[in-house]
């Protein structure tokens, strides 16, 4: 293949600054299992980024972070309300069910997003012993379909869940991409709207191996009288539970300093600016997470705009074009709003296969007809701008054959 892959942002390598941080952490001895200076600094940094009292628990991978987070927030008989396309529902081989014993309660989504009424529909099952108790709302930000929840939409979902006595978890595998897309801080999408626990991603924005469970500060948690939700007590219990859950689910790294060093490289050392744009106006040095996520998002926007400029886009409205128009044009139809670092589109299967000879990417779903397919094109922190232009040319040539 002559072009970099557009299959997943997990295909990208490790950012040089992250590698340098890991090399620096390799100097000499350090206490294992997280009792090291890097992990201590990570806790200090997380309290700056997410708010006082927030605690970070480094672990090995994203599935583990999600499972540990959900277990820490749930009763043994609990269920997790989430989107039908959520990673915890579709792409973790039943790990929340198999390992955590938690039933997924999926809601139909539009472009990956759900709304408060989707959460409310589970309210009647909260006291039914024949049903899994809907105890946690799990949201993905940005979503599996490349969209983001705006701050106010997020707040409405969190308020609804808390009003029903439910905790709120955010799968933040691409939280950095969402923050960069919305020009806001990580805190604005989590602590400030009332989220309880975050699975904080690193691998997709330049990390090597490792993520973190972040339990947000108990003093920032609301309490909703009469609902059963006491945020402060809930977060204190979660923070006490995570160390044991992390070990029992085989997610505790013995040399945790190397995971913490990666997260510090991405978030910044204590005292550094917490963000850029609206997050830290006038900041001279942008944190690595912001730079990497912003670049990935910009590459997706460039890809979408490049396809339009090349004249290969179906002229119909996004997601609403008629099958007849799509077949007549035989071109590319953008199927989801391009808001973060993903482009979803349909095109003729034959054209997709021709492009795949040059750059790897995945089929996502059937297209409008058997002759068409929906694909996902992902951009990463190190996708070169010139590769976007070359990829657009490859798509245009494949469409014209």
Secondary structure, DSSP 8 states (H G I E B T S, - for coil): --S---S-GGGS---HHHHHHHHHHTSS---STT-SHHHHHHHHHHHHHH-TT-EEEEES-HHHHHHHHHHHH--TTEEEEEETT-HHHHSSTTHHHHTT--EEEEE--BTTB--HHHHHTTGGGTT-TTS-EEEEEEEESS-TTS----HHHHHHHHHHHHHTT-EEEEEETTHHHHHHHHT--TGGGTGGGT--EEEE--GGGT-SS-EEEEE--GGG--EETTTTEEHHHHHHHHHHHHHHHHHHTT---TTTHHHHHHHHHHH-STTS---SGGGSTT-SS--HHHHHHHHHHHHHHHHHHHHHHTT-B-SS-TTT--HHHHHHH-SBEE-S---SSEEEEEEEHHHHHHHHTTS--EEEEE-SSTTEEEEEEE--TT--HHHHHHHHHHHHHHHH-
